[in-house]
Amino acid sequence: MGKTLFEKIWDAHVVIEKENNPSLIYVDRHLVHEVTSPQAFEGLRLNNRTVRRPDLTIATMDHNVPTKDRGLPILDQTSAIQIHTLEKNCKEFGIQLFDMNSPNQGIVHVIGPQLGITLPGTTIVCGDSHTSTHGAFGALAFGIGTSEVEHVLASQTLWMEKPKSFEIRVEGKRKNPHAVTAKDIIMSIIKNIGTAGGAGTIVEYSGQGVSDLSMEQRMTICNMSIEGGARAGLIAPDEKTFDYLRNRKYTPKNYESLVEYWRENLKTESDAKFDKTFTLRIDNIAPQVSWGTNPSMTCDVTEHVPFPEDYSKGDQNQKKSAERALEYMDLKSGTPITEIKIDRVFIGSCTNARLEDLVEASKVIKGQKVAKNVQAMVVPGSQMVKKEAEELGIDKIFIDANFEWRESGCSMCLGMNPDILSPGERCASTSNRNFEGRQGVGGRTHLVSPVMAAAAALEGHFVDVRQLDWD
Amino acid sequence: MKGNVIKYERDNIDTDVIIPGQYLKIHDYAELATHAMEGLDPNFHSKVKEGDFILSGRNFGCGSSREHAPIALSHSGIKAVLALSFARIFYRNAVDGAFLLPIEIDEDTYQSISENDEIDIDISSNEIKNITKNQTYKMKPFSEIIGKIIDAGGLFKYKAD
C-alpha cells in the first residue's frame, strides 16, 4: 500500500521509532515569538543547556507589538518586558530575530513563507497553534506548547505519537471566486466536521477546489485546520508552490534540484489509505458568517441566527453551548444575518492579512466610505505585505474610505495588545477565533472573509458581498 | 487523588476562557492562577481549592497552544480535568509539563458526577470513586505512551525504553 504525503514527511523525520513509545521527530525549522518562549529560554539557562541549532531557529515579535506609534516606547510595561526578553534571549543564544523595526517583521506565519523559510517536505514547529498555516506548502507544521519549545530549542527534536491521517476533498468550482473565498471554504468545512472533527489527525486537503486556489488562499485553509481540531493541515506542493518560493530571501541555493525532488515525491500515492475522509462540494457555497462562540457556529450569510435546538440536533451539551453563545453574542434566533449591525471591522491576522486579502477587500471599498458609527482597521500581516500594498496604492484606498492603516502584528485577533474590543462591541473580523473574550473582555466576534468584512464596514451590517457591485 | 468537582456543563471550553489573552504576559504562575477560568467563571478563583477537579464536556482546551492554560489551572490547585474529550495541544501540554492529568470519561460518568461531589481518582486501576454518591466509574486508561510520560513526571524526564 502506498503512503500518504503526511506519512512520507513523517518517515523522513523519524529519529527514533519503537513500538508503544512516542517517536522522536526531527524539526527542520523552529519559529519563535515573544509570548510562548520566555519560560523555554529560562529552562535552558536553569539546566545549562544551549540552543542546539540556532541556525534553524528564527524569531520575530508579533503577538504583543503595538500596531501604531512604533517610534514611541511601548506603554504596556509587561508587553515591553516580553519583547525585550526575546531580544535578550536571541542575542544570548545566537538566534536570528526580526524585531519591531525590521523590514521583515510580521506575524510569524506570514513571514515564514514570504522569506522562503517555509519549504515543502520539512517539519516546522512554533509555540502557536496556527503554525498549521505552513502546511499550505506541503510542510508538516504544527503548534506546540512552551515545554515542547524548550525541548526543540535544546534538542531540535520532539517526542510525538504518530497522528492519524484525514483527507478532506474539496470538489467543484465556485461560481464567484472573488466573493466566495478560501475563508468560506474552510469555515464551511469546520461547520460540517465540528471543532473536534479533526482531533488527533493531520488533514490533507485535496481536490480541484484546493488546486484552484492561490498559495495565499491555501494558507487561509491550512491556518484554520486547528479550529477543526486537527494538529496540522497539508496541501501537496505543485507548480504554484514552487513558483511562490522561488527567489525569496532564504530560498536555498540548490532550489531547482529540490523542486525536482519535491515534484516527484511530495504527493500522496494513488493507493494510499487515509484513516478518515470528508468531501465538501463548493459549487454552491455562500459567504459564511459565524454567529456563535466557536468557529463551527457558522452559517451562510443568507440564513438566520439558528435556534439552539436546530443547531444541537438533540445533543444537550451542544444545546447549552448554543444558548450560552447566543446570550454572549446578544443575538436572537431567527434574526437574518444581514440584519446584524456591527461596531468594528478588523481586517488582519495570520488567517487573512496577506497581500491578496488586502487587494480583494480594497476592490469592495474603492471610492466609498465606512458607515457612520463603524470603526474599521486594516493590519497587514507583515511589514513586507504593508510595503507591497503601499506600492500598489492599496493603503490610500483604505485610508480614503476611513479605515485605519496600521503596522503589522497579531493585533485584534487575540486581545493581548492595545487593539481590543470594548465590552459589548460587535466586530466583523477576518481572524480565526470567535471565542468569548478573544478580542477583548465582552467583545463579540463574527468571523468572515476580507471581502465580507469590507462590505460590512460600508453598510454597518452584514451583507451578501455577491450582491454588491464591485470587482 | 481525592478532591471536589467543579462542573462546567458545556463543550469546547477554549484556552481563551481558561486564561484570557491579556494575561499571557504574566510570568508569575501564582498571579496567573488568579485569572484562571476568568473568561467563563469570574468566581472560579474564589471557589477553587487545592486538589479540586474540573469536569466538563467535549473538546476541552481547544484553541491556542498556550501552555499558560494548564499552568493556570494547575497553580489554582486543579489536579485533573475530567472531560468527554480533549483538544490535542491542551492534552499534550498538560502531560508534557506534568501540570495536571487530562482524564477522559464516558457520557454516563459525566452525567453521574455533580458539582461539589467528592471523588477519588486511582489511575493505577483506572477507577473513579464518587464518595458523595457511593458510586464507582471507569476512566479511559492512558495510552501506554502517555502513561510512560506521566510516570516519568513530564516530557523532559521521559526517556525512551
Contacts between the chains, C-beta under 8 A, distances in Angstrom:
chain1	res1	chain2	res2	distance
A	16	B	160	5.9
A	18	B	160	6.2
A	18	B	161	6.5
A	20	B	144	4.6
A	20	B	145	6.6
A	21	B	145	6.1
A	21	B	148	7.1
A	21	B	160	5.2
A	21	B	161	6.0
A	22	B	145	4.9
A	22	B	149	7.5
A	22	B	160	7.8
A	24	B	160	7.1
A	35	B	24	5.3
A	35	B	25	7.5
A	35	B	66	7.6
A	36	B	65	6.9
A	36	B	66	6.6
A	36	B	67	6.9
A	38	B	27	6.5
A	39	B	27	7.2
A	39	B	67	7.8
A	63	B	24	7.5
A	64	B	25	6.9
A	76	B	25	7.7
A	78	B	25	3.8
A	78	B	26	7.0
A	79	B	25	5.9
A	81	B	25	7.5
A	82	B	25	5.5
A	127	B	65	6.0
A	128	B	64	7.6
A	128	B	65	5.8
A	129	B	63	6.7
A	129	B	64	5.2
A	129	B	65	4.3
A	129	B	89	6.0
A	131	B	65	8.0
A	143	B	64	8.0
A	143	B	65	3.8
A	143	B	89	5.9
A	144	B	65	6.1
A	144	B	89	7.5
A	144	B	92	7.8
A	145	B	65	5.5
A	145	B	66	7.5
A	145	B	67	3.9
A	145	B	89	6.5
A	145	B	92	6.5
A	145	B	93	3.7
A	145	B	96	6.3
A	145	B	97	7.1
A	146	B	67	4.1
A	146	B	93	7.9
A	146	B	97	7.7
A	147	B	67	6.3
A	147	B	93	6.9
A	147	B	96	4.4
A	147	B	97	4.4
A	147	B	154	7.0
A	147	B	155	5.6
A	147	B	156	7.1
A	148	B	92	7.3
A	148	B	93	7.9
A	148	B	96	6.0
A	148	B	155	7.0
A	150	B	156	7.6
A	151	B	96	8.0
A	151	B	155	6.0
A	151	B	156	6.8
A	159	B	149	7.6
A	159	B	155	6.3
A	159	B	158	6.8
A	161	B	143	7.2
A	161	B	145	5.4
A	161	B	146	7.8
A	195	B	11	8.0
A	195	B	12	5.4
A	195	B	59	5.5
A	195	B	62	5.7
A	196	B	12	7.9
A	196	B	58	6.1
A	196	B	59	4.1
A	196	B	62	7.2
A	196	B	85	6.2
A	196	B	87	7.1
A	199	B	59	7.2
A	199	B	85	6.9
A	199	B	87	6.9
A	199	B	88	6.1
A	200	B	88	6.0
A	226	B	63	7.9
A	226	B	89	7.9
A	229	B	59	6.7
A	229	B	62	6.8
A	229	B	87	6.4
A	229	B	88	7.4
A	231	B	88	5.9
A	231	B	89	7.6
A	294	B	12	4.9
A	294	B	14	7.0
A	294	B	62	7.4
A	317	B	9	6.7
A	317	B	10	6.1
A	317	B	11	4.8
A	317	B	57	4.4
A	317	B	58	6.7
A	317	B	84	7.9
A	318	B	11	6.4
A	320	B	9	6.0
A	320	B	10	5.5
A	321	B	10	4.9
A	321	B	11	5.3
A	321	B	12	6.3
A	321	B	57	8.0
A	324	B	10	6.5
A	414	B	16	7.7
A	414	B	21	4.6
A	414	B	64	7.8
A	415	B	20	7.0
A	415	B	21	4.4
A	415	B	22	5.9
A	416	B	21	3.9
A	416	B	22	5.4
A	416	B	24	5.5
A	416	B	25	6.8
A	420	B	22	7.8
A	433	B	14	7.5
A	433	B	16	6.8
A	433	B	63	6.2
A	433	B	64	8.0
A	435	B	14	4.5
A	435	B	16	4.1
A	435	B	17	6.5
A	435	B	39	7.8
A	435	B	63	6.2
A	436	B	14	8.0
A	436	B	16	7.0
A	436	B	17	5.5
A	436	B	39	5.5
A	436	B	40	7.0
A	437	B	16	6.0
A	437	B	17	6.5
A	437	B	20	5.1
A	437	B	21	7.8
A	437	B	39	4.4
A	438	B	16	4.8
A	438	B	21	7.1
A	441	B	20	7.0
A	441	B	22	7.8
A	441	B	39	7.8
